[in-house]
Amino acid sequence: MDEHTFRRHLRVTWAQFDFLVIKLEQQGLNQGHHFGGLPGVPLRKKLLMFLWYMGNQNSFREISDRFDVSPSTAHRAILDVLGTLCSLTSSFIAWPNHCEKRVSAAAFARILALNGIIGAIDGCHIKIQRPIIRGADYLNRKGFYSVLLQGIVDEKGRFQDIFVGPPGKVHDARMLRSSNFYRTWEEKMEDYQLLGDTAYIGNAYPFAVTPKRDNGALTAEEQAGNVQISRGRVIVEQAFGRVKCKWRRVRDLQNKRLDIIVMVIMAECILHNLCTGSFDVCEDHPQGCPRQADDDNM
């Protein structure tokens, strides 16, 4: 299969695919053995099925037909890769070191003329089916069931930190206060700041640069400042849009188990980081994938 066709179907390049194979092998994932002593599914085939699963909304039966395995084998193989990939989260999503912060700050200063900014923070909804336990907690204000993803991205739109799993009715500010990032923000941020929306206005979030609420009395300078902040925040909105555009599984997760839902979202963010910066342009949205209308948690 040529490079273009492979990328169109599996969402990654051949080089990225081979890199994932190596990382999964290093983590101990291998062919294994099928029930009854039959040969197991080769790792490369497992990864192909997994990438197809993540990039599409096909059922396990449809995937099994495509890859000529039983539905149970497809299900087991995909979960094998999912669990192993999530165990590698820190290899793909990591907080920047001091030198990387300086590079990000210089990039934001060049683009926005704002100093000391190293990223942007926001939250988005991931649509799910109503959970069996405490289902009402997952009904968000837009009228559908969801879990939340909090993301902090750098100037390239790569995730530096994620927090996955709060119920859909939770507000962005409350989600932030529940995250590991919030408990260690002073150490992580040093003297730098993040761009955020009005959900992060308040003394509890001194690391967030937010727009001023428009009460009709903003000065021209304040309005211009709001525009600059909004321009900078586009990077995190486009990251969420890119995840849902490229890795279509998270457009509407049909899984019933919340632990699997969380892992799928984590894996989508890992794959997003893997592909970001590799000259990977969305054919449908060459100027950047728009955020879906149901994402915002304001």
C-alpha positions as CSV (number, residue, x, y, z in Angstrom):
1,M,0.0,0.0,0.0
2,D,1.4,3.4,-1.0
3,E,2.0,6.1,1.6
4,H,-0.9,8.3,0.6
5,T,-3.4,5.5,0.7
6,F,-2.1,4.2,4.0
7,R,-2.4,7.6,5.6
8,R,-5.9,8.1,4.3
9,H,-7.1,4.8,5.7
10,L,-5.1,4.5,8.9
11,R,-4.4,8.2,9.8
12,V,-0.7,7.7,10.3
13,T,2.4,7.5,8.1
14,W,4.3,4.2,7.6
15,A,7.1,5.7,9.7
16,Q,4.7,6.5,12.5
17,F,3.2,3.1,12.3
18,D,6.6,1.4,12.5
19,F,7.5,3.6,15.5
20,L,4.3,2.5,17.3
21,V,5.2,-1.1,16.6
22,I,8.6,-0.6,18.3
23,K,7.1,1.2,21.3
24,L,4.4,-1.5,21.8
25,E,7.0,-4.3,21.5
26,Q,9.2,-2.6,24.0
27,Q,6.3,-2.4,26.4
28,G,5.8,-6.2,26.1
29,L,3.0,-6.5,23.6
30,N,3.5,-9.3,21.2
31,Q,1.7,-11.8,19.1
32,G,0.7,-14.0,22.0
33,H,-1.3,-17.2,21.5
34,H,-4.9,-17.8,20.4
35,F,-7.2,-20.0,22.4
36,G,-6.7,-23.6,21.7
37,G,-3.0,-23.2,20.9
38,L,-3.6,-21.6,17.5
39,P,-1.3,-18.9,16.4
40,G,-2.1,-15.4,17.8
41,V,-2.7,-12.2,15.9
42,P,0.6,-10.6,14.8
43,L,1.3,-7.3,16.5
44,R,1.3,-5.4,13.2
45,K,-2.2,-6.7,12.4
46,K,-3.3,-5.8,15.9
47,L,-2.1,-2.3,15.4
48,L,-3.8,-2.0,12.0
49,M,-7.1,-3.1,13.6
50,F,-6.6,-0.6,16.4
51,L,-5.9,2.3,14.2
52,W,-8.9,1.5,12.0
53,Y,-11.0,1.3,15.1
54,M,-9.8,4.7,16.4
55,G,-10.2,6.4,13.0
56,N,-13.7,5.2,12.3
57,Q,-17.1,4.4,13.8
58,N,-17.2,0.8,12.6
59,S,-18.5,-2.0,14.9
60,F,-16.2,-4.8,16.0
61,R,-18.2,-7.1,13.6
62,E,-17.4,-4.8,10.7
63,I,-13.7,-4.6,11.7
64,S,-13.5,-8.4,12.0
65,D,-14.9,-8.8,8.5
66,R,-12.4,-6.3,7.1
67,F,-9.4,-8.0,8.8
68,D,-10.6,-11.6,8.5
69,V,-10.8,-12.4,12.2
70,S,-13.6,-13.2,14.6
71,P,-15.4,-10.3,16.4
72,S,-14.0,-11.6,19.7
73,T,-10.5,-11.7,18.3
74,A,-10.8,-8.2,17.0
75,H,-12.2,-7.0,20.3
76,R,-9.4,-8.6,22.3
77,A,-6.7,-7.4,19.9
78,I,-7.9,-3.8,20.0
79,L,-8.1,-3.8,23.8
80,D,-4.6,-5.2,24.0
81,V,-3.2,-2.3,22.0
82,L,-5.4,0.2,23.7
83,G,-4.2,-0.8,27.2
84,T,-0.5,-1.0,26.2
85,L,-0.6,2.4,24.4
86,C,-2.2,4.1,27.4
87,S,0.6,2.7,29.6
88,L,2.9,4.8,27.4
89,T,1.0,8.1,27.9
90,S,4.0,9.8,29.6
91,S,6.2,9.0,26.6
92,F,3.8,11.0,24.3
93,I,2.2,13.6,26.5
94,A,4.6,15.3,28.9
95,W,5.0,18.7,30.6
96,P,7.7,20.8,28.9
97,N,11.0,21.3,30.5
98,H,12.5,24.8,31.0
99,C,14.1,25.1,27.5
100,E,10.8,23.9,25.9
101,K,8.9,26.5,27.9
102,R,11.2,29.3,26.6
103,V,10.7,28.1,23.0
104,S,6.9,28.1,23.4
105,A,6.9,31.5,25.1
106,A,9.0,33.0,22.2
107,A,6.5,31.5,19.7
108,F,3.4,32.9,21.4
109,A,5.2,36.3,21.8
110,R,6.0,36.3,18.1
111,I,2.4,35.4,17.1
112,L,0.4,37.4,19.7
113,A,2.8,40.0,21.1
114,L,1.9,38.5,24.6
115,N,4.8,37.6,26.9
116,G,5.2,34.7,29.2
117,I,2.6,32.4,27.5
118,I,3.5,28.8,27.1
119,G,0.1,27.2,26.1
120,A,-3.6,27.3,26.1
121,I,-6.1,25.4,28.3
122,D,-9.7,24.4,27.6
123,G,-12.2,21.6,28.1
124,C,-14.5,19.7,25.6
125,H,-17.3,17.2,25.7
126,I,-16.9,13.6,24.4
127,K,-20.3,12.2,23.6
128,I,-21.1,8.9,25.2
129,Q,-24.1,6.7,26.0
130,R,-25.8,7.1,29.3
131,P,-23.7,5.2,31.9
132,I,-25.5,2.6,34.0
133,I,-24.2,4.1,37.3
134,R,-24.9,7.7,38.1
135,G,-26.0,8.3,34.5
136,A,-27.7,11.7,35.3
137,D,-24.3,13.1,36.3
138,Y,-23.2,12.8,32.6
139,L,-26.1,14.7,31.1
140,N,-24.5,18.1,30.2
141,R,-26.3,21.4,29.8
142,K,-26.5,20.8,26.0
143,G,-28.8,17.9,26.5
144,F,-26.6,14.9,25.7
145,Y,-24.4,12.5,27.8
146,S,-20.7,13.1,27.8
147,V,-17.4,12.8,29.6
148,L,-15.0,15.8,29.7
149,L,-11.5,16.1,28.4
150,Q,-9.3,19.0,29.7
151,G,-6.4,19.7,27.5
152,I,-3.4,22.1,27.7
153,V,-1.6,22.5,24.4
154,D,1.6,24.2,23.2
155,E,2.0,26.6,20.3
156,K,1.9,23.6,17.9
157,G,-1.3,22.3,19.3
158,R,0.4,19.3,20.9
159,F,-1.1,18.2,24.3
160,Q,1.2,18.9,27.2
161,D,-1.3,17.7,29.8
162,I,-4.6,16.0,29.7
163,F,-7.3,15.2,32.3
164,V,-10.0,12.8,31.2
165,G,-13.2,11.5,32.7
166,P,-15.2,14.1,34.7
167,P,-19.0,13.8,34.1
168,G,-20.4,16.1,31.4
169,K,-22.4,18.3,33.8
170,V,-19.1,19.5,35.5
171,H,-18.0,23.0,34.7
172,D,-14.5,23.7,33.2
173,A,-13.3,25.5,36.3
174,R,-14.4,22.7,38.6
175,M,-12.7,20.2,36.3
176,L,-9.5,22.2,36.5
177,R,-9.6,22.2,40.3
178,S,-9.9,18.4,40.3
179,S,-7.0,17.8,38.0
180,N,-3.5,16.8,38.9
181,F,-2.2,19.8,37.0
182,Y,-4.0,22.2,39.4
183,R,-2.4,20.5,42.4
184,T,1.1,21.1,41.0
185,W,0.5,24.2,38.9
186,E,3.0,26.4,40.8
187,E,5.8,24.0,40.2
188,K,4.9,23.4,36.6
189,M,4.1,27.0,35.5
190,E,7.0,28.8,37.3
191,D,6.6,32.4,36.0
192,Y,4.7,31.4,32.9
193,Q,1.0,31.5,32.1
194,L,-1.7,29.8,30.0
195,L,-4.4,31.4,27.8
196,G,-7.9,30.5,28.9
197,D,-11.5,31.5,28.4
198,T,-13.8,33.2,30.9
199,A,-14.4,29.9,32.7
200,Y,-10.9,30.5,34.3
201,I,-11.5,34.1,35.5
202,G,-10.8,34.3,39.3
203,N,-8.1,34.5,41.9
204,A,-8.0,30.7,42.0
205,Y,-6.3,30.6,38.6
206,P,-3.5,33.2,38.6
207,F,-1.7,31.3,35.9
208,A,-4.5,31.8,33.4
209,V,-4.6,34.9,31.1
210,T,-8.3,35.3,30.3
211,P,-10.4,37.8,28.3
212,K,-12.3,40.5,30.3
213,R,-16.0,40.0,30.4
214,D,-17.6,42.4,28.0
215,N,-20.2,44.4,30.0
216,G,-20.4,47.1,27.4
217,A,-17.9,49.4,29.0
218,L,-14.6,47.9,27.8
219,T,-12.0,50.3,26.6
220,A,-10.5,50.0,23.1
221,E,-7.3,48.6,24.7
222,E,-9.3,46.0,26.6
223,Q,-11.2,44.9,23.5
224,A,-7.9,44.6,21.6
225,G,-6.5,42.5,24.4
226,N,-9.5,40.2,24.3
227,V,-9.0,39.7,20.6
228,Q,-5.4,38.8,21.1
229,I,-6.3,36.2,23.8
230,S,-9.0,34.8,21.5
231,R,-6.6,34.5,18.7
232,G,-4.2,32.6,20.9
233,R,-6.8,30.3,22.3
234,V,-7.7,29.1,18.8
235,I,-4.8,26.6,19.0
236,V,-6.5,24.5,21.7
237,E,-9.9,24.7,20.0
238,Q,-8.3,23.5,16.8
239,A,-6.6,20.7,18.7
240,F,-9.9,19.4,19.9
241,G,-11.4,19.8,16.5
242,R,-8.4,17.9,15.0
243,V,-8.8,15.0,17.4
244,K,-12.5,14.5,16.5
245,C,-11.9,15.1,12.8
246,K,-9.0,12.7,12.4
247,W,-9.8,10.1,15.1
248,R,-13.5,9.7,14.6
249,R,-14.1,7.2,17.3
250,V,-14.4,10.0,19.9
251,R,-17.2,11.7,18.0
252,D,-19.7,9.4,19.7
253,L,-18.4,6.7,22.0
254,Q,-20.7,3.7,22.1
255,N,-18.7,1.8,24.8
256,K,-20.5,1.1,28.0
257,R,-17.5,0.8,30.3
258,L,-16.2,4.2,31.6
259,D,-12.7,2.9,32.1
260,I,-12.5,1.9,28.4
261,I,-14.0,5.3,27.4
262,V,-11.3,7.1,29.3
263,M,-8.6,5.0,27.7
264,V,-9.9,5.6,24.2
265,I,-9.9,9.4,24.8
266,M,-6.3,9.1,26.2
267,A,-5.2,7.1,23.2
268,E,-6.8,9.6,20.8
269,C,-4.7,12.4,22.4
270,I,-1.5,10.2,22.2
271,L,-2.2,9.6,18.5
272,H,-2.8,13.3,18.0
273,N,0.6,14.2,19.5
274,L,2.2,11.5,17.4
275,C,0.9,13.0,14.2
276,T,1.1,16.7,15.0
277,G,4.1,18.4,13.4
278,S,4.6,15.8,10.7
279,F,3.2,18.0,7.9
280,D,-0.1,16.2,8.4
281,V,-2.7,18.6,6.8
282,C,-6.4,17.7,7.0
283,E,-7.7,17.4,3.4
284,D,-11.1,18.6,4.5
285,H,-9.8,21.5,6.6
286,P,-6.4,22.7,5.4
287,Q,-6.7,25.9,7.6
288,G,-7.3,23.9,10.7
289,C,-10.2,21.6,11.8
290,P,-13.0,23.6,13.4
291,R,-14.2,22.7,16.9
292,Q,-17.6,21.0,16.9
293,A,-20.5,23.0,18.1
294,D,-21.3,20.6,21.0
295,D,-17.7,20.7,22.4
296,D,-17.8,23.9,24.4
297,N,-18.4,23.6,28.2
298,M,-19.0,27.3,28.9
